[in-house]
Amino acid sequence: MPVPVRQKLKAIRDDLGSQARVARALGVSPSRVSRWLRTEDPDPENQRKVEGLEFVLAYLLSFLHPEAAIAWLHGHNGFLNNFRPIDFLARGRITEVIGAARAFRAGSFH
């Protein structure tokens, strides 16, 4: 059974330590995250971001501090043709982001 997006947001908030960090990682305002946690559902694009972020973040936090994980998600990445991982996540390209994260963890730079 799929986990509701609100529960995923709560898990991301717990991992990152604050709603402000969640907002930064998703590229939205903290008030938007607050609304999503209470009553609203994210639009489809932001829902994809939440779902992708949850999956990728679990991997990144296995070896990075939360601030470093957020910076990695928003930095331009050679393995992703200099696009940002967060933008790939918004398009549902989770496999490519995980590949880039694995390469980063292994110390490979492109």
C-alpha positions as CSV (number, residue, x, y, z in Angstrom):
1,M,0.0,0.0,0.0
2,P,1.5,3.4,-0.9
3,V,2.5,5.7,1.9
4,P,0.6,9.0,1.8
5,V,2.6,12.1,0.8
6,R,2.0,13.7,4.1
7,Q,3.7,10.8,5.9
8,K,6.6,11.0,3.5
9,L,7.0,14.7,4.2
10,K,7.0,14.1,7.9
11,A,9.7,11.5,7.4
12,I,11.8,13.9,5.3
13,R,11.3,16.6,7.9
14,D,12.5,14.2,10.6
15,D,15.5,13.3,8.6
16,L,16.5,16.9,7.7
17,G,15.6,18.3,11.1
18,S,13.2,21.1,10.1
19,Q,10.5,22.2,7.7
20,A,12.8,25.0,6.5
21,R,15.4,22.4,5.3
22,V,12.6,20.4,3.6
23,A,11.5,23.6,1.8
24,R,15.0,24.3,0.8
25,A,15.5,20.8,-0.5
26,L,12.3,20.9,-2.5
27,G,12.8,24.5,-3.7
28,V,9.5,25.8,-2.2
29,S,8.6,28.1,0.7
30,P,8.4,26.9,4.2
31,S,4.8,28.0,4.4
32,R,4.0,25.7,1.5
33,V,5.6,22.7,3.3
34,S,3.6,23.7,6.4
35,R,0.3,23.6,4.4
36,W,1.2,20.3,2.8
37,L,1.8,18.8,6.3
38,R,-1.5,20.1,7.5
39,T,-4.2,20.1,4.9
40,E,-3.1,20.6,1.3
41,D,-1.8,18.0,-1.1
42,P,1.2,19.0,-3.3
43,D,0.6,19.5,-7.0
44,P,1.8,16.5,-9.2
45,E,5.2,18.0,-9.9
46,N,5.9,18.7,-6.2
47,Q,4.5,15.3,-5.2
48,R,7.1,13.7,-7.6
49,K,9.8,15.8,-5.9
50,V,8.7,14.6,-2.5
51,E,8.6,11.0,-3.5
52,G,12.0,11.1,-5.2
53,L,13.5,13.2,-2.4
54,E,12.4,10.6,0.1
55,F,14.0,7.8,-1.8
56,V,17.2,9.5,-2.7
57,L,17.6,11.2,0.7
58,A,17.5,7.9,2.5
59,Y,20.5,6.9,0.4
60,L,22.4,10.2,0.8
61,L,21.9,10.4,4.5
62,S,23.6,7.0,4.9
63,F,26.9,8.8,4.2
64,L,26.3,12.6,4.3
65,H,25.2,15.2,6.9
66,P,21.8,16.7,6.0
67,E,23.1,20.1,4.9
68,A,25.6,18.4,2.6
69,A,22.8,16.2,1.2
70,I,20.7,19.3,0.5
71,A,23.7,21.0,-1.1
72,W,24.4,17.9,-3.3
73,L,20.8,17.8,-4.4
74,H,20.9,21.5,-5.5
75,G,24.4,21.5,-7.0
76,H,25.1,21.0,-10.7
77,N,26.2,17.5,-11.3
78,G,28.6,16.2,-14.1
79,F,26.9,12.8,-14.1
80,L,23.6,14.5,-14.9
81,N,25.0,16.7,-17.7
82,N,25.5,19.6,-15.2
83,F,21.8,19.6,-14.2
84,R,20.8,19.6,-10.6
85,P,19.7,16.3,-9.0
86,I,16.6,18.0,-7.6
87,D,15.5,18.9,-11.1
88,F,15.9,15.3,-12.2
89,L,13.9,14.1,-9.3
90,A,11.0,16.5,-10.2
91,R,10.9,14.7,-13.6
92,G,10.8,11.3,-12.0
93,R,14.4,10.4,-13.1
94,I,15.3,8.8,-9.7
95,T,17.4,6.0,-11.2
96,E,19.8,8.6,-12.7
97,V,20.0,10.5,-9.5
98,I,20.8,7.4,-7.5
99,G,23.5,6.6,-10.1
100,A,25.0,10.0,-9.6
101,A,24.8,9.7,-5.8
102,R,26.6,6.3,-6.0
103,A,29.3,7.7,-8.1
104,F,29.7,10.6,-5.7
105,R,29.9,8.3,-2.8
106,A,32.5,6.2,-4.6
107,G,34.6,9.3,-5.2
108,S,34.1,9.4,-8.9
109,F,33.9,12.8,-10.5
110,H,32.8,13.5,-14.0
